Amino acid sequence: MVRILLTNDDGIGAPGLLALEETLADLGEVHVVAPLNEQSGTSRAVTLRRPLRFVPKGPRHYAVEGTPADTVMMALIQILDFTPDLVVSGINSGPNLGENIYYSGTVAAAAEAAKYGIPAIALSVNARSNIDYRQTAELAPRIASKVLKDGLPSGVALNVNVPHPWAGAIEITRQSRKISRNLMIEVSDPHGRPYYWMHEEVPLTDAEPGTDYAAIRDGKVSITPIRFDHTEESLIEPLRDLAAGTLVPRQ
């Protein structure tokens, strides 16, 4: 029997998670372990300064008081008594493209699964309000079936971003280089003291062909295979001279 772990960063009651569970049920036995509360933007943070707890929320459903990375670790080490065949994280409200995958809790949950060698998919929709999650969720079985059949290299996940609405085209892409412009919006409180909201502008005309941003701009689903081994192999030999000889630490 195929067993699938679902998680997210929007919390156990998020509509994107519920839609995803419904559409993946035909592929196998679905288990849901998700954060108790919204954890957007937490990236791969883990909880070290307070205890972790999980709460049963029904058959095969658990909520973890922690980050998406905490949640997947708790699922794999403590909650489940098996290793899932696939981990799917989402559906996130809002895209995870370009450099923003480094901040994404949705991608972080998939990355945590990939760290354990489990095939993983992060799924996001390019909208933040009035979202028809069903349209995006219906794409999930197609991608999941492909991954279950062919597998993924260890340490690799698929980062999937879906336009809203979606017309049907899919492109296999690479992660975009940084094209967004980070902004700090200054506002004053009632006492006249400034505070700031983080914001960004994304000039999509600058997106390179073949990248995730370009696919979304053109109304296509973007599927990017992402690797979590950050070693730059080409610099191993050029840097060897730094290790030559013996250094004596200063006393």
TORZADREN-82880 format. One line per 2 residues: number of its first residue (from 1); their letters; for each residue x, y, z of C-alpha. Coordinates in nm, 4 decimals. Layout:
<sites>
NUM = A = X,Y,Z ~ ...
</sites>
This chain:
<sites>
1 = MV = 0.0000,0.0000,0.0000 ~ 0.1191,0.3499,-0.0885
3 = RI = 0.1308,0.5814,0.2138 ~ 0.1503,0.9574,0.1686
5 = LL = 0.2338,1.2191,0.4314 ~ 0.0723,1.5596,0.3819
7 = TN = 0.1974,1.8726,0.5554 ~ 0.2144,2.2476,0.4984
9 = DD = 0.3084,2.5807,0.6558 ~ -0.0419,2.7332,0.6648
11 = GI = -0.1673,2.5117,0.9467 ~ -0.3754,2.2001,0.9990
13 = GA = -0.7039,2.3672,0.9014 ~ -0.5830,2.5409,0.5849
15 = PG = -0.8168,2.4951,0.2852 ~ -0.5268,2.4130,0.0534
17 = LL = -0.4311,2.1171,0.2718 ~ -0.7883,1.9905,0.2812
19 = AL = -0.8231,2.0115,-0.0975 ~ -0.4932,1.8281,-0.1430
21 = EE = -0.5965,1.5498,0.0922 ~ -0.9161,1.4929,-0.1016
23 = TL = -0.7501,1.4625,-0.4416 ~ -0.4626,1.2385,-0.3239
25 = AD = -0.6853,0.9915,-0.1397 ~ -0.7203,0.7723,-0.4498
27 = LG = -0.3435,0.7171,-0.4679 ~ -0.3086,0.5555,-0.1275
29 = EV = -0.3447,0.6000,0.2463 ~ -0.3053,0.9670,0.3378
31 = HV = -0.1669,1.0802,0.6737 ~ -0.1769,1.4480,0.7693
33 = VA = 0.0785,1.5978,1.0094 ~ 0.0787,1.9766,0.9886
35 = PL = 0.1600,2.2776,1.2085 ~ -0.1036,2.3723,1.4633
37 = NE = -0.0769,2.7382,1.3558 ~ 0.0360,2.9249,1.0467
39 = QS = 0.4147,2.9138,0.9995 ~ 0.4663,3.1055,0.6743
41 = GT = 0.8181,3.2372,0.6168 ~ 0.9797,3.0208,0.8838
43 = SR = 1.2052,2.8484,0.6308 ~ 1.3914,2.5525,0.7895
45 = AV = 1.3788,2.6852,1.1441 ~ 1.3569,2.4257,1.4223
47 = TL = 1.2323,2.4693,1.7783 ~ 1.5086,2.4401,2.0407
49 = RR = 1.4028,2.6567,2.3365 ~ 1.0648,2.5083,2.4232
51 = PL = 0.9179,2.1578,2.4167 ~ 0.7436,2.0216,2.1106
53 = RF = 0.3935,1.8791,2.1395 ~ 0.1508,1.7214,1.8974
55 = VP = -0.2258,1.6912,1.9195 ~ -0.4403,1.4228,1.7499
57 = KG = -0.7023,1.5859,1.5259 ~ -0.8819,1.2746,1.4061
59 = PR = -0.7863,0.9466,1.2385 ~ -0.4437,0.9834,1.0745
61 = HY = -0.4438,1.3596,1.1491 ~ -0.2037,1.5351,1.3865
63 = AV = -0.1168,1.8980,1.4601 ~ 0.2328,1.9881,1.5802
65 = EG = 0.3093,2.2976,1.7865 ~ 0.6115,2.3903,1.5775
67 = TP = 0.7553,2.4881,1.2421 ~ 0.7156,2.2925,0.9172
69 = AD = 1.0609,2.1380,0.9685 ~ 0.9641,2.0412,1.3250
71 = TV = 0.6437,1.8924,1.1904 ~ 0.8089,1.6638,0.9369
73 = MM = 1.0727,1.5520,1.1883 ~ 0.8030,1.4749,1.4454
75 = AL = 0.6038,1.2820,1.1854 ~ 0.8997,1.0713,1.0743
77 = IQ = 1.0603,1.0132,1.4136 ~ 0.7757,1.0167,1.6654
79 = IL = 0.4251,1.0047,1.5221 ~ 0.4319,0.7613,1.2312
81 = DF = 0.5469,0.4013,1.2717 ~ 0.6467,0.3768,0.9044
83 = TP = 0.8396,0.5737,0.6429 ~ 0.6012,0.7321,0.3924
85 = DL = 0.6472,0.6668,0.0229 ~ 0.5912,1.0347,-0.0558
87 = VV = 0.5670,1.3663,0.1286 ~ 0.3565,1.6466,-0.0195
89 = SG = 0.3662,1.9973,0.1298 ~ 0.0941,2.2506,0.0480
91 = IN = -0.1107,2.3843,-0.1077 ~ 0.0487,2.7153,-0.0128
93 = SG = -0.1433,3.0374,-0.0724 ~ 0.1062,3.2478,-0.2651
95 = PN = 0.3931,3.1345,-0.4879 ~ 0.7373,3.0134,-0.3836
97 = LG = 0.9634,3.1209,-0.6690 ~ 1.3228,3.2274,-0.7199
99 = EN = 1.5117,3.3202,-0.4025 ~ 1.1914,3.3035,-0.1983
101 = IY = 1.2251,2.9256,-0.1729 ~ 1.4919,2.9929,0.0923
103 = YS = 1.2310,3.1547,0.3193 ~ 0.9387,2.9266,0.2435
105 = GT = 0.7998,2.6985,0.5112 ~ 0.6220,2.5000,0.2398
107 = VA = 0.9490,2.4241,0.0626 ~ 1.1219,2.3653,0.3979
109 = AA = 0.8829,2.0820,0.4817 ~ 0.9613,1.9145,0.1488
111 = AE = 1.3331,1.9755,0.2058 ~ 1.3150,1.8040,0.5449
113 = AA = 1.1621,1.4961,0.3849 ~ 1.4237,1.5018,0.1071
115 = KY = 1.6950,1.5099,0.3753 ~ 1.5714,1.1663,0.4835
117 = GI = 1.5766,1.0419,0.1236 ~ 1.1965,1.0507,0.0892
119 = PA = 1.0549,1.1815,-0.2420 ~ 0.8870,1.5142,-0.1749
121 = IA = 0.6763,1.7763,-0.3514 ~ 0.6125,2.1375,-0.2485
123 = LS = 0.2957,2.2767,-0.4053 ~ 0.1977,2.6461,-0.4177
125 = VN = -0.0627,2.8533,-0.6018 ~ 0.0089,3.1987,-0.7417
127 = AR = -0.2718,3.3771,-0.5559 ~ -0.3382,3.5034,-0.2047
129 = SN = -0.7138,3.5574,-0.2031 ~ -1.0279,3.4159,-0.3686
131 = ID = -0.8374,3.0952,-0.4423 ~ -0.9917,2.7930,-0.6110
133 = YR = -0.7702,2.5321,-0.4442 ~ -0.9487,2.2495,-0.6193
135 = QT = -0.7981,2.3424,-0.9554 ~ -0.4456,2.3254,-0.8159
137 = AE = -0.5204,2.0145,-0.6099 ~ -0.6350,1.8252,-0.9184
139 = LA = -0.2837,1.8591,-1.0589 ~ -0.1293,1.6902,-0.7534
141 = PR = -0.2186,1.3256,-0.8359 ~ -0.0584,1.3575,-1.1787
143 = IA = 0.2706,1.4790,-1.0307 ~ 0.2558,1.2444,-0.7325
145 = SK = 0.1950,0.9412,-0.9574 ~ 0.5008,1.0296,-1.1635
147 = VL = 0.7186,1.0632,-0.8526 ~ 0.5851,0.7411,-0.6980
149 = KD = 0.6539,0.5539,-1.0222 ~ 0.9989,0.6915,-1.1067
151 = GL = 1.1228,0.8230,-0.7727 ~ 1.3557,1.1183,-0.7171
153 = PS = 1.7273,1.1281,-0.6422 ~ 1.8001,1.1373,-0.2699
155 = GV = 1.8006,1.4949,-0.1406 ~ 1.5850,1.6286,-0.4246
157 = AL = 1.2298,1.7648,-0.4143 ~ 0.9968,1.9128,-0.6748
159 = NV = 0.8926,2.2744,-0.6243 ~ 0.5609,2.3187,-0.8049
161 = NV = 0.3962,2.6571,-0.8585 ~ 0.0576,2.6873,-1.0260
163 = PH = -0.0895,2.9983,-1.1933 ~ -0.4358,3.1101,-1.0867
165 = PW = -0.6337,3.0413,-1.2911 ~ -0.4446,2.7698,-1.4766
167 = AG = -0.4991,2.7023,-1.8462 ~ -0.3226,2.3634,-1.8606
169 = AI = 0.0354,2.4161,-1.9798 ~ 0.3260,2.2809,-1.7717
171 = EI = 0.6946,2.3719,-1.7964 ~ 0.9923,2.2039,-1.6281
173 = TR = 1.1999,2.4951,-1.5051 ~ 1.5074,2.6003,-1.3115
175 = QS = 1.5093,2.8307,-1.0117 ~ 1.5202,3.1951,-1.1130
177 = RK = 1.8072,3.4178,-1.0097 ~ 1.7093,3.7073,-0.7885
179 = IS = 1.4974,3.9543,-0.9820 ~ 1.2790,4.0818,-0.6987
181 = RN = 1.3383,4.4193,-0.5358 ~ 1.3131,4.4156,-0.1591
183 = LM = 1.1366,4.7110,-0.0034 ~ 1.0745,4.8353,0.3483
185 = IE = 0.7468,5.0272,0.3742 ~ 0.7705,5.2845,0.6550
187 = VS = 0.4595,5.3598,0.8602 ~ 0.4169,5.5675,1.1757
189 = DP = 0.2431,5.4476,1.4909 ~ 0.0048,5.6761,1.6878
191 = HG = 0.3048,5.8209,1.8724 ~ 0.4830,5.9134,1.5505
193 = RP = 0.7429,5.6376,1.5806 ~ 0.8312,5.4588,1.2552
195 = YY = 0.7873,5.0885,1.1956 ~ 0.8285,4.8849,0.8799
197 = WM = 0.6550,4.6263,0.6649 ~ 0.8673,4.4085,0.4381
199 = HE = 0.7540,4.4058,0.0777 ~ 0.8900,4.3213,-0.2658
201 = EV = 0.8420,4.4107,-0.6288 ~ 0.8990,4.1487,-0.8978
203 = PL = 0.9626,4.2852,-1.2482 ~ 0.8581,3.9714,-1.4366
205 = TD = 0.9836,4.1159,-1.7653 ~ 1.3345,4.0479,-1.6263
207 = AE = 1.2690,3.6762,-1.5762 ~ 1.5010,3.4561,-1.7813
209 = PG = 1.3434,3.2040,-2.0193 ~ 1.3186,2.8583,-1.8684
211 = TD = 1.2891,2.9815,-1.5088 ~ 1.0095,2.9439,-1.2574
213 = YA = 0.9186,3.3138,-1.2634 ~ 0.9006,3.3150,-1.6449
215 = AI = 0.6698,3.0120,-1.6500 ~ 0.4281,3.1691,-1.4004
217 = RD = 0.4380,3.4969,-1.5932 ~ 0.3404,3.3065,-1.9081
219 = GK = 0.0516,3.1282,-1.7340 ~ 0.2250,2.7893,-1.7088
221 = VS = 0.2703,2.5551,-1.4153 ~ 0.6351,2.5621,-1.3049
223 = IT = 0.7938,2.2370,-1.1836 ~ 1.1495,2.2840,-1.0577
225 = PI = 1.3623,1.9960,-0.9252 ~ 1.5605,2.1454,-0.6355
227 = RF = 1.8599,1.9929,-0.4594 ~ 1.9528,2.0529,-0.0968
229 = DH = 2.3227,1.9620,-0.1157 ~ 2.4782,2.3097,-0.1345
231 = TE = 2.8357,2.1960,-0.1985 ~ 2.9998,2.3766,-0.4938
233 = ES = 3.2059,2.0880,-0.6298 ~ 3.3951,2.3036,-0.8801
235 = LI = 3.5746,2.4877,-0.5962 ~ 3.6965,2.1855,-0.4015
237 = EP = 4.0280,2.1582,-0.5895 ~ 4.0958,2.5342,-0.6325
239 = LR = 4.0605,2.5772,-0.2557 ~ 4.2945,2.2897,-0.1611
241 = DL = 4.5880,2.5285,-0.1076 ~ 4.4023,2.6736,0.1913
243 = AA = 4.4434,2.3385,0.3616 ~ 4.8152,2.3004,0.2773
245 = GT = 5.0592,2.3009,0.5693 ~ 4.9779,2.3258,0.9367
247 = LV = 4.8325,2.6240,1.1149 ~ 4.9131,2.6851,1.4793
249 = PR = 4.6187,2.8461,1.6585 ~ 4.6998,3.1636,1.8515
251 = Q = 4.7212,3.0945,2.2249
</sites>
